[in-house]
Amino acid sequence: MVKPVKIDRCKICGELSKVYKWWTKSTNGKRYNYLKFVHNDGTVHYYNILKETMIKENSNFRQYIELFVKYNLEDKKMRFMEMKRSIENKYDIKINNQSFWRVINRMSKFNEIQRIEKNGKIYYMKGSGESNVGLYIIDEIYLTLDQDNMILSLTIKVFNKSNKIQTSVPILVPEGNFKINQKSLTNSFDLYGRIDISNFKVIFSYGDETGIVVDMNKPLRSYEKNLLHLELQLKNDEKYRSFAIPLDTKVVNICLISKRKNEMKSKKISLDYSKETKADFTAVDRNNKGEWIYNFIYNQVKAKEIVTIETS
């Protein structure tokens, strides 16, 4: 006899859906158990079963905020404390006011949430920017910066873990007012060939950061992978750069190349700016050309966390 599919309310968005038990193993062999909620429109949400006992901890409050904005804010206008209390009540958590403000401020930058003023009061609405929570992740991202020629190379291994077809990948360039043209995009391709310049679109640009969406040559179906390689010509020779990681990433590998020996520093900054972390691995070496190679590796970087490099 075929076991009937269980229908229950999704612990992420609250809608009725099919629910399955799901598990995966990390690279070190640790097993993680999930509830997999499959909705009629193809949306899939994963709920870590351990959260049943860890729900009071605030380590994932950023994800709860993004999920609430994405699935529950809709066309509502909410005040700061009204939205904070709604999220706390929905997910049974407590969020520090300052931490909540930092996340909301960051989401405003990516246009995931919109700040408006009405009758002298500030309200927040869902913005037109799309949060990538629960859609796809990056297995590995390699950033190589040639500091003498100011060429930034990015190699990204992207994995679609959703039930929706993904057509593009967000990229964050550590330079403001970055222009897309034949000079700035020197070499771009994925597993299916060269990527045309028309596949790139700037979605925002601030003082030290430009957000770009790159359309892949072939849509990425559920549980498919692709490899994206970009070479970008930067304009400004900066001693300090910040790389905002666009999606949840298993490994971030940063390599700096310079003809001069410098004191290089790197750190990871949490989304709410409350925590700074050193690289999990650091190395300095020289290649056969006599150039200095500085390497920093970070494991398990969350979407929109920042990795910085600083040259003395």
MOCORWO-V330785 format. One record per residue. N is the residue number from 1. RES is the residue in three letters. D_LAST is the distance of its C-alpha to the last C-alpha in Angstrom with 1 decimal. Layout:
N & RES & D_LAST
N & RES & D_LAST
//
This chain:
1 & MET & 68.9
2 & VAL & 65.6
3 & LYS & 63.6
4 & PRO & 63.3
5 & VAL & 59.9
6 & LYS & 58.8
7 & ILE & 58.1
8 & ASP & 56.0
9 & ARG & 53.7
10 & CYS & 50.0
11 & LYS & 47.9
12 & ILE & 45.1
13 & CYS & 47.0
14 & GLY & 50.4
15 & GLU & 52.4
16 & LEU & 55.2
17 & SER & 54.1
18 & LYS & 54.9
19 & VAL & 53.2
20 & TYR & 52.5
21 & LYS & 50.9
22 & TRP & 47.8
23 & TRP & 45.5
24 & THR & 42.6
25 & LYS & 40.7
26 & SER & 37.0
27 & THR & 35.5
28 & ASN & 36.1
29 & GLY & 39.7
30 & LYS & 39.7
31 & ARG & 42.3
32 & TYR & 41.9
33 & ASN & 45.0
34 & TYR & 45.3
35 & LEU & 48.0
36 & LYS & 47.9
37 & PHE & 49.4
38 & VAL & 50.7
39 & HIS & 51.7
40 & ASN & 54.4
41 & ASP & 51.9
42 & GLY & 49.9
43 & THR & 47.1
44 & VAL & 46.1
45 & HIS & 44.5
46 & TYR & 43.5
47 & TYR & 43.9
48 & ASN & 42.6
49 & ILE & 45.7
50 & LEU & 43.6
51 & LYS & 42.9
52 & GLU & 46.6
53 & THR & 45.6
54 & MET & 42.0
55 & ILE & 42.7
56 & LYS & 42.0
57 & GLU & 38.4
58 & ASN & 36.0
59 & SER & 33.5
60 & ASN & 34.7
61 & PHE & 35.4
62 & ARG & 33.1
63 & GLN & 35.3
64 & TYR & 38.4
65 & ILE & 37.3
66 & GLU & 36.6
67 & LEU & 39.9
68 & PHE & 41.8
69 & VAL & 40.5
70 & LYS & 41.2
71 & TYR & 44.7
72 & ASN & 46.1
73 & LEU & 44.8
74 & GLU & 46.6
75 & ASP & 47.8
76 & LYS & 47.8
77 & LYS & 46.1
78 & MET & 44.9
79 & ARG & 43.5
80 & PHE & 40.4
81 & MET & 42.3
82 & GLU & 45.0
83 & MET & 42.7
84 & LYS & 40.9
85 & ARG & 44.3
86 & SER & 45.6
87 & ILE & 42.7
88 & GLU & 43.1
89 & ASN & 46.9
90 & LYS & 46.7
91 & TYR & 44.4
92 & ASP & 45.4
93 & ILE & 41.9
94 & LYS & 40.3
95 & ILE & 37.1
96 & ASN & 35.2
97 & ASN & 35.5
98 & GLN & 31.8
99 & SER & 30.9
100 & PHE & 33.6
101 & TRP & 32.3
102 & ARG & 28.8
103 & VAL & 30.4
104 & ILE & 32.8
105 & ASN & 30.1
106 & ARG & 28.1
107 & MET & 31.4
108 & SER & 32.2
109 & LYS & 29.1
110 & PHE & 30.5
111 & ASN & 34.0
112 & GLU & 35.4
113 & ILE & 36.7
114 & GLN & 37.9
115 & ARG & 38.0
116 & ILE & 41.0
117 & GLU & 42.8
118 & LYS & 46.6
119 & ASN & 48.7
120 & GLY & 45.7
121 & LYS & 44.6
122 & ILE & 41.6
123 & TYR & 42.5
124 & TYR & 40.7
125 & MET & 42.1
126 & LYS & 41.2
127 & GLY & 39.1
128 & SER & 39.5
129 & GLY & 36.3
130 & GLU & 37.1
131 & SER & 35.6
132 & ASN & 35.2
133 & VAL & 36.1
134 & GLY & 38.6
135 & LEU & 38.6
136 & TYR & 36.3
137 & ILE & 33.2
138 & ILE & 30.6
139 & ASP & 31.1
140 & GLU & 27.8
141 & ILE & 25.1
142 & TYR & 22.8
143 & LEU & 19.8
144 & THR & 18.4
145 & LEU & 15.8
146 & ASP & 16.0
147 & GLN & 12.9
148 & ASP & 14.9
149 & ASN & 18.0
150 & MET & 16.8
151 & ILE & 19.5
152 & LEU & 19.4
153 & SER & 22.1
154 & LEU & 23.7
155 & THR & 26.5
156 & ILE & 28.3
157 & LYS & 31.3
158 & VAL & 33.2
159 & PHE & 36.3
160 & ASN & 38.9
161 & LYS & 40.3
162 & SER & 42.5
163 & ASN & 46.0
164 & LYS & 45.1
165 & ILE & 44.2
166 & GLN & 40.6
167 & THR & 40.1
168 & SER & 36.4
169 & VAL & 32.9
170 & PRO & 30.3
171 & ILE & 26.9
172 & LEU & 23.9
173 & VAL & 21.7
174 & PRO & 18.2
175 & GLU & 19.0
176 & GLY & 21.7
177 & ASN & 24.8
178 & PHE & 24.6
179 & LYS & 27.8
180 & ILE & 29.9
181 & ASN & 31.4
182 & GLN & 32.0
183 & LYS & 28.8
184 & SER & 26.4
185 & LEU & 28.3
186 & THR & 28.4
187 & ASN & 29.8
188 & SER & 31.2
189 & PHE & 33.8
190 & ASP & 35.1
191 & LEU & 37.7
192 & TYR & 40.4
193 & GLY & 39.0
194 & ARG & 36.9
195 & ILE & 36.0
196 & ASP & 37.2
197 & ILE & 35.1
198 & SER & 37.8
199 & ASN & 36.8
200 & PHE & 33.5
201 & LYS & 33.7
202 & VAL & 31.1
203 & ILE & 32.1
204 & PHE & 29.5
205 & SER & 26.5
206 & TYR & 24.4
207 & GLY & 21.4
208 & ASP & 18.8
209 & GLU & 21.2
210 & THR & 24.4
211 & GLY & 27.0
212 & ILE & 29.1
213 & VAL & 32.3
214 & VAL & 33.2
215 & ASP & 36.8
216 & MET & 37.4
217 & ASN & 40.2
218 & LYS & 42.3
219 & PRO & 42.7
220 & LEU & 41.4
221 & ARG & 44.3
222 & SER & 44.5
223 & TYR & 42.8
224 & GLU & 41.7
225 & LYS & 38.3
226 & ASN & 36.5
227 & LEU & 33.4
228 & LEU & 31.5
229 & HIS & 29.1
230 & LEU & 27.2
231 & GLU & 25.0
232 & LEU & 23.5
233 & GLN & 22.3
234 & LEU & 19.6
235 & LYS & 19.6
236 & ASN & 16.4
237 & ASP & 13.0
238 & GLU & 10.9
239 & LYS & 7.2
240 & TYR & 9.1
241 & ARG & 12.4
242 & SER & 15.2
243 & PHE & 17.9
244 & ALA & 21.2
245 & ILE & 23.5
246 & PRO & 26.9
247 & LEU & 29.3
248 & ASP & 29.7
249 & THR & 28.0
250 & LYS & 28.8
251 & VAL & 25.7
252 & VAL & 22.3
253 & ASN & 20.7
254 & ILE & 17.2
255 & CYS & 16.3
256 & LEU & 13.4
257 & ILE & 14.4
258 & SER & 12.6
259 & LYS & 14.3
260 & ARG & 11.2
261 & LYS & 9.9
262 & ASN & 6.2
263 & GLU & 5.3
264 & MET & 6.6
265 & LYS & 8.2
266 & SER & 11.5
267 & LYS & 14.5
268 & LYS & 17.9
269 & ILE & 19.4
270 & SER & 23.2
271 & LEU & 25.3
272 & ASP & 26.3
273 & TYR & 22.8
274 & SER & 24.3
275 & LYS & 22.5
276 & GLU & 19.1
277 & THR & 19.2
278 & LYS & 17.0
279 & ALA & 17.7
280 & ASP & 21.1
281 & PHE & 19.8
282 & THR & 16.6
283 & ALA & 16.7
284 & VAL & 15.0
285 & ASP & 17.4
286 & ARG & 18.3
287 & ASN & 21.0
288 & ASN & 24.0
289 & LYS & 22.3
290 & GLY & 19.7
291 & GLU & 16.9
292 & TRP & 14.3
293 & ILE & 15.1
294 & TYR & 13.2
295 & ASN & 15.8
296 & PHE & 16.2
297 & ILE & 19.7
298 & TYR & 21.3
299 & ASN & 25.1
300 & GLN & 27.3
301 & VAL & 25.2
302 & LYS & 27.4
303 & ALA & 27.9
304 & LYS & 25.5
305 & GLU & 23.2
306 & ILE & 19.5
307 & VAL & 16.8
308 & THR & 13.3
309 & ILE & 10.1
310 & GLU & 6.6
311 & THR & 3.8
312 & SER & 0.0
//
